[in-house]
């Protein structure tokens, strides 16, 4: 999760919402990295998880990523958990819960839908406070900036 937090800080430096993700092989090697890039890429799909999946898929030369784990600082949204299921990830680990758009249990639990043809193990709350803190700090500063303007 430390490497995902580094990616979140990279997103913050770009002026993006500070969410970071990494994809890790079974032997612990990082095979994909990503941070939020929706604003600078003008791309509503450029969430940290999707960016990391794209990076890992390019390196693997395959859109399927079985046996890999994705670590992300914020609970995935519907789009992102859907992409992870399509990639056939073995596991998803996230930090902070997302009470507004979280699709791994906070608002919806996409992984629990029995009819889906692939299921991914999901674990939440890993380094949750550190992951939530970077988001809190970012949005607090943004609100102060908006008030001052």
N, C-alpha and C positions, 0 to 999 in steps of 0.2 A: 504494500500500500504506500510505502514511502516514495517509490518511483511514480505512482499515480498522483500523489500529492505534489511532486516536482512538476508534473505536467499541468496540474491545476494552477500552480504559481506561474507557469509559462503562459497559460491562458489569461490570467490576470494581467500580466505584463503587456499583453496584446490588447487589453481593454475588453476582453471577453469575460463572461461569467466563468469563475474559476472552477472548472470541472476538468479532471484529468483521468486518463485511463491507460492501462497497459495490458498487453496480451502476453501470457507466460506459458512456456512449454512445460511438460511434465518434469524436466530436469532443472527447472528454475530459470531458464534463459528468457530474457525479454525478446519477443519476436515481433512486437508491434507496440507503437506508442501513439497517443493522441491527446489533444486538448481541444476544448471548444474553439471553433473557428467559424461560427455561423455569421458573425458580423463581417469579419475581414474577407471571408470567401463569398459573401452574399449567397449563402447556401443554408436553407433551413434544415438540411439533413446532416450538417457538419458538427454533430454533437461529438464529444470526446470519444465515446464508445465506437461510433461509426468510423471516425478517423483512425482509431487504433485497429479496428477490424480490417479496414482497407489496407493499412500498412502491413499487417500480418498476412493478409491474403496475397498481397503483391510479393512478399518475401517467400511465401510458400508456393506461389504460382498455382493457387487453388482457392476457390471461394469457400470450400469446406475446411473447417479448422477443428477436426475432432481431437479430443484429448487435451485441448488447451483450456486455460483459465483466463478470464478477463477480470481485472481489478479496476474498479472505478470509484471515485470519491463520493458520488451521489447516486442514489437509487435510480436505476434506469427507467426511462419513460416507455410508453407503448412501442414507439418506433424502434428504440434501441434494443429492447428485449426481443422484439420480433426479429431484428437483424441477427441477434445472437443465436436465436433458435434456428434460423435458416443457415447460419454458419456451422451449426452442430457443435457449438462449444460444449465442453464437458461440465464447466463450472463457471459461475459468475459470483464475484465477491464485491460487495459495495460497502461504502462507509456510512454516510449520513442518509437517513430516511428522507423522502420527498413527499410531504403531506399534500402537495398540490397536484403532482403529475406522476408520482411513483407507481410503477406497474409491476412491482415485485412484492406487493403486499400492503403498501400504504393506501393507495386508492383502488387499484385493481391488483389481481394476482394472476397474470397471464400464464406463468409457469405452472399453475395449478389446474389449468384447463385440460381435462383428461383427453379430449378429442384431438388435441394436437399430436402430430406424428413424431415430434421430437421433444424431449424434456431435458432441461438443463438444471443441475443442482444450483440453488441460489442460497448464498449466505450473506446476511446483512449485519450492519453494526460494527464492522471491523474498523478500528481507529475512528469511530463515529464522531467523537468530540473534535478531533483535529480536522476532520473533513467538514464538519458543520461550521467550525470556527472560521475557516477561510471564506466560506460563503457569507456568514454573518458580517464579517469585517468588510467584505466587498460591498454588500448591499447597504450597510450603515454609511459607508463613505459616499456611495452613490446618492443616497437620500440626502445627506448633508450638502452635497454638491448641487442637487436639484433645488433644495431650499434656498441656498445662497444665490442661485441664479435669478 
